[in-house]
């Protein structure tokens, strides 16, 4: 829609979004069924994209995420987009999640590490 509007010379409003970083982190996910492992493709303070195994969740589904490593983070996300051909899912994090501060710290550490932007 935005490209079509721009091509017509109409005003286009761009949404600001937090920077995303390419990083592969293991994550335990639960989306209404048994928990399974996945890995991130990109992360940001507002969400992440995951390489999903099995049946993809539907748009709007809630997904519980548990990141374990040097920092333990629990987050809750909502499916915002799906790419079945690549088995990837994009999640937006639900605000006011207990793990939000720890997640922001993790993203800052990834940024300082020199991870490439997406």
DRENVEXVO-552557 format. One record per residue: residue in one letter; y negated, z, x negated of N, C-alpha, C in turn. Coordinates in steps of 0.001 Angstrom, whole numbers, plus 500000, padded with zeros to 6 digits. Layout:
<rs>
AYZXYZXYZX/...
</rs>
This chain:
<rs>
X501191500000499185500000500000500000498749500000499144/X498787500817498056497600500913497201497304499585496515/X498341498906496044498129497615495375497554496589496339/X498066496586497554497574495650498561496107495945498880/X495771497222499049494382497593499329493470497194498172/X493905497440496944493098497081495769492922495567495688/X493984494817495991493907493355495951492925492815496986/X492783493532498094491843493127499145490423493596498845/X490252494351497763488927494848497408488543496117498145/X489518496725498810489251497967499537489214499146498562/X488547500203498973488506501415498152489902502038498097/X490277502474496914491590503091496718491375504507496191/X492021505462496813491931506848496371493199507203495614/X493050507605494375494182507985493549494393509484493642/X495652509886493753495981511303493776496127511793492341/X495492512909492054495706513534490754497062514220490783/X497779514098489718499051514799489620499191515350488217/X499929516432488095500101517034486772500815516061485832/X500540516145484535501246515269483584502750515535483624/X503521514470483447504982514567483424505465514315482006/X506585514936481673507162514805480338508624514402480446/X509021513481479566510421513075479495511188514151478744/X512079514830479430512884515869478790514172516052479585/X515259516203478852516563516390479484516934517864479391/X516936518536480551517312519945480633518473520072481614/X519493520857481271520564521089482246520068522002483362/X520545521743484571520134522546485716521300522663486695/X521492523860487234522479524087488276521753523904489603/X522286523011490455521610522700491710522491523048492892/X521841523449493968522532523721495215521695523119496337/X522316522205497074521591521523498160522419521582499442/X522783522791499845523532522951501077525033522842500924/X525499522568499737526934522489499475527250523295498240/X528398523036497645528729523762496421527746523424495294/X527464524406494451526557524188493322527197523223492335/X526339522397491710526805521432490725525749521306489631/X526138520694488522525190520522487421524534519153487485/X523292519125487038522530517887486906521699518029485639/X520878517027485355519954517133484228518626516500484628/X517551517059484079516238516513484376516040515197483649/X515192514357484219514732513132483572513287513360483144/X512476513860484094511090514225483803510811515586484432/X509806516276483847509363517542484429507838517583484440/X507293518366485362505857518644485415505711520017486051/X504495520523486090504308521816486723504568521741488225/X504467520558488822504634520414490263506008519997490729/X506908519632489800508233519195490213509007518587489069/X510073517890489411510897517242488385511695516120489026/X512222515255488189513189514271488658514509514608487995/X515579514390488740516918514751488278517844513558488305/X518746513498487334519871512570487379520929513297488189/X521286512764489342522131513439490320523546512890490252/X524541513753490410525918513273490515526397513539491937/X527129512625492479527609512777493847526647512183494856/X526826512586496104526005512076497196524580512603497074/X523610511703497133522212512106497023521775512875498266/X520921513878498073520386514582499235519417513673499989/X519101514059501217518173513277502044516739513670501726/X515805512782502045514382513104501919514084514351502757/X513339515283502187512981516503502892513967517642502719/X515145517367502155516128518439501925515611519435500899/X515966520704501069515642521739500089516737521797499029/X516322522043497795517256522130496682516905523362495859/X517883524233495652517704525394494778518085524972493367/X517231525315492386517450524934490995517512526180490125/X518453526187489210518588527296488274518667526727486860/X517605526946486094517542526480484711517952527634483805/X518858527394482888519295528415481937519155527861480529/X518651528662479652518474528257478256517753529379477557/X516765529031476747515975530073476096515163530832477133/X514949530224478284514197530845479377514983530600480667/X515129531614481479515837531508482744514815531331483863/X514954530246484624513978529938485672514718529532486943/X514313530124488054514839529772489374513700529131490169/X513944527951490735512909527267491506513521526720492797/X512654526412493748513053525776494990512246524500495121/X512936523396495367512258522111495491512608521419496790/X511809520404497118512021519570498295512115518127497817/X513107517402498309513313516011497903512158515159498431/X511446514491497515510316513635497882510648512154497750/X511563511803496852511979510413496727513402510352496181/X514046509208496408515423508977495946515527507559495411/X516293507396494358516597506066493836518114505981493691/X518793505560494755520250505532494723520831504705493582/X520196503574493247520728502716492185520786503449490846/X519834504342490594519819505091489336520316506515489488/X520782506874490689521234508239490989520192509272490586/X518930508989490898517863509931490582517169510388491853/X516664511610491769515990512253492889514725512896492361/X513632512781493105512377513434492740512140514638493631/X511834515769493015511615517008493751510200517517493536/X509586518003494604508315518720494516508655520188494701/X508136521036493823508432522454493925507661523089495062/X508294524043495707507679524815496772506788525856496113/X505544525939496571504608526915496001505062528332496312/X504546529264495546504824530685495702506282531033495433/X506902530268494583508256530570494162508196531578493028/X509130532522493018509118533564491987509169532998490574/X509785531848490379509913531286489044508747530422488602/X507697530320489418506605529385489128505912529679487806/X505641530937487509504975531273486243505861530933485049/X507137531264485151508069530950484063508204529438483889/X508183528696485005508279527235484927507052526650484228/X505852527123484591504634526622483935504692526900482433/X505184528061482044505322528391480627506295527435479952/X507404527133480615508382526197480060507775524812479873/X507024524332480875506389523009480766505395522999479610/X504630524071479424503692524148478298504431524105476961/X505571524765476871506372524732475643506870523323475371/X507301522618476423507757521232476274506602520364475789/X505428520561476362504239519793475964503924520026474486/X503902521297474073503596521629472671504662521085471711/X505865520916472193506942520422471338506777518953470978/X505868518277471702505649516855471428506488515930472286/X507055516445473373507854515586474269506982514433474763/X507560513239474869506765512088475320506374512222476782/X505215511689477115504755511662478496505490510600479281/X505526510784480579506211509803481433505183509098482298/
</rs>
